[in-house]
Every structure is written in C-alpha cells, then in structure tokens.
Amino acid sequence: PPGVYPDMTEHGWDRDDWPAIWQKVLAADILIIGTPLWLGEESSTCRVLIERLYAMSGELNDKGQSVFYGKVGGTVVTGNEDGIKHVAMTTGFAMNHLGYTIPPQADCGWIGEAGPGPSYGDEVDGKRAGFDNEFTQRNTTIMTWNALHLARMLKHAGGYPREGNDRNAWDAGARFDFENPEYRS
C-alpha cells in the first residue's frame, strides 16, 4: 500500500508486503528503480516505492547515518512517450536525498516511437522491441558498470566516514568542528 510508515497494517491496511520487500532492499548494495512512463511521469507504483523507501529514512546504520548511506542507486525507464530524463531526475533525486549515492550516467531507458506502440521487450514480428537498440544497450551497460564500480568503491572504503554524517552525534549536541585540522582537506 502507499504510505510513509514501515508497516501500513499499523495504519489501517489489511495487508502490507513492504516489510518483506524491505529486507531485500536493505540487503542490496545497489537499487535500480525501473518504471514505465505514464503521461511523461514515473508510474504510481514507482512513486509508492519511493514513499516506502522514505518511510525507512529514519533507520540508521552502525555509524549513525541513513541506512541508505554506502548504497548506490539508478533508474531504468521504458514506455512509448518522452520523459526518460525527467523521470531519472526525479527518482535519482529522491534516492540521493534518502542517502543513496548516484554514480555518473545512472539512468537508461528505451521509449521507442512516440505514441501507441510496443513497450520494451514486447514481441513484434518475432523480435523483441528495443533489444537491438544500440543507444539503449550502450547506456544500460555504462549505467550498470558505473553502479558496480561505485558500489565496490563504497564497500571497500567502508561507506562514508562517520565524521559530519552521524545523526546520533548531532542529536547528542555534537557539532562539526571546522577548525579541527583532522577534518580539513
């Protein structure tokens, strides 16, 4: 169900699959959101996913940071109308705001011809629509490798440093000391 709580059954819904889905999202180092375009915007299901991710924004990792810190995000968009970059922008911003790190060129998509017609992967004359599109293949490959490289770098580095990103320290009254030479670059 839509909503910004970790378990919507506690808020009037009879059923909520999110807690089980959340465990898979939490375990993943990379989250690629895939969505079709509807009227130039991401689908309502995509918006619900972003709401549910937002519901978890109060969860912290062992460094007192958003549980999404050290994880990588991206977007795949398909459909038969314009809007790939707009949707990648809104989903990418939402993920970044939650704490995901967005690598360069973290979006790809295929929209085919504008107007009614096949969606990516639909069978047309014995072939799959879009599968032979070199632009889509190239951008999907670049997005995938950039996400993998960045996730590996973050994992190897142990995520982001605690300094300057510890909500618990901030809540306890700690403030960043800009004069401390340890924190200067």
SVG drawing of the C-alpha trace seen along z (x, -y; Angstrom):
<svg xmlns="http://www.w3.org/2000/svg" viewBox="-8 -27 53 42">
<polyline fill="none" stroke="black" stroke-width="0.4" points="0.0,0.0 1.0,-3.6 2.2,-5.5 5.2,-6.6 5.3,-4.2 7.4,-1.0 4.3,1.2 1.0,-0.1 -1.0,2.6 -0.5,0.5 -2.2,-2.3 -5.4,-0.7 -4.3,1.6 -5.3,5.2 -2.0,6.4 1.4,4.9 4.1,6.8 6.6,4.0 8.3,5.4 9.4,8.5 10.4,6.4 12.3,4.0 14.6,6.8 15.7,7.4 16.2,3.7 18.2,3.4 20.5,6.3 21.2,4.9 24.3,2.7 22.6,1.4 19.0,0.4 17.9,-0.3 14.4,-1.6 12.6,-0.5 9.4,-2.3 7.3,-2.8 6.4,-6.3 2.8,-7.4 2.0,-10.9 5.7,-11.8 6.0,-10.8 7.0,-7.7 4.3,-5.2 2.2,-5.4 3.8,-2.2 7.2,-3.8 6.0,-6.7 4.7,-4.2 8.1,-2.6 9.8,-6.0 7.2,-6.7 8.0,-3.3 11.8,-4.0 11.1,-7.3 9.3,-5.5 12.6,-3.9 14.6,-7.2 14.7,-7.2 16.6,-3.9 20.3,-4.4 23.4,-2.3 26.0,-1.5 27.7,-4.9 24.5,-6.8 23.9,-7.6 20.9,-7.0 20.7,-3.2 21.0,-4.1 24.5,-5.6 27.1,-3.5 24.4,-2.1 24.2,-3.0 21.1,-3.9 20.0,-4.3 16.9,-4.3 15.7,-2.4 12.7,-3.9 10.7,-2.5 7.5,-3.3 6.4,-5.0 6.5,-8.7 9.1,-11.2 10.3,-11.7 13.2,-9.4 15.5,-12.2 12.7,-13.8 11.8,-10.5 15.5,-9.7 15.9,-13.1 13.0,-12.8 13.8,-9.2 17.5,-9.9 17.0,-13.0 14.6,-11.0 17.2,-8.3 20.0,-10.7 18.0,-12.6 17.4,-9.4 21.2,-8.7 21.8,-6.6 24.9,-7.6 24.2,-8.2 27.1,-7.4 27.6,-9.2 25.1,-8.3 23.0,-6.3 20.0,-6.2 19.0,-4.4 15.8,-3.8 14.0,-2.9 10.9,-4.7 10.6,-3.6 8.4,-5.6 6.2,-8.2 2.5,-7.3 0.8,-3.9 3.0,-1.0 5.1,1.7 6.9,1.4 10.5,2.6 10.6,6.3 7.2,6.8 7.3,9.3 7.0,7.6 7.3,9.7 9.2,12.4 11.7,10.0 11.7,8.2 11.2,4.4 14.2,2.4 16.6,5.3 18.6,4.3 18.8,0.6 22.5,-0.3 21.9,-3.5 19.9,-1.7 22.4,1.1 25.3,-1.3 23.6,-3.4 22.4,-0.4 25.9,1.1 27.5,-2.2 24.9,-2.6 25.5,1.0 29.3,0.7 29.2,-2.7 26.9,-1.4 29.0,1.7 32.3,-0.3 30.8,-2.8 29.3,-0.1 32.6,1.7 34.5,-1.5 32.0,-2.4 32.1,1.2 35.9,1.2 36.0,-2.2 33.6,-1.0 30.9,-3.5 31.1,-7.2 33.1,-8.4 31.2,-8.9 32.6,-12.4 30.0,-15.0 27.4,-12.3 26.4,-11.0 22.8,-11.9 23.2,-10.4 26.2,-12.7 24.2,-15.7 21.2,-14.8 23.6,-14.5 24.7,-18.1 27.9,-17.4 28.7,-19.9 31.2,-19.7 34.5,-21.5 35.6,-23.2 38.8,-24.3 39.9,-20.8 42.8,-20.0 41.7,-16.3 38.7,-17.3 40.3,-19.7 41.1,-18.6"/>
</svg>
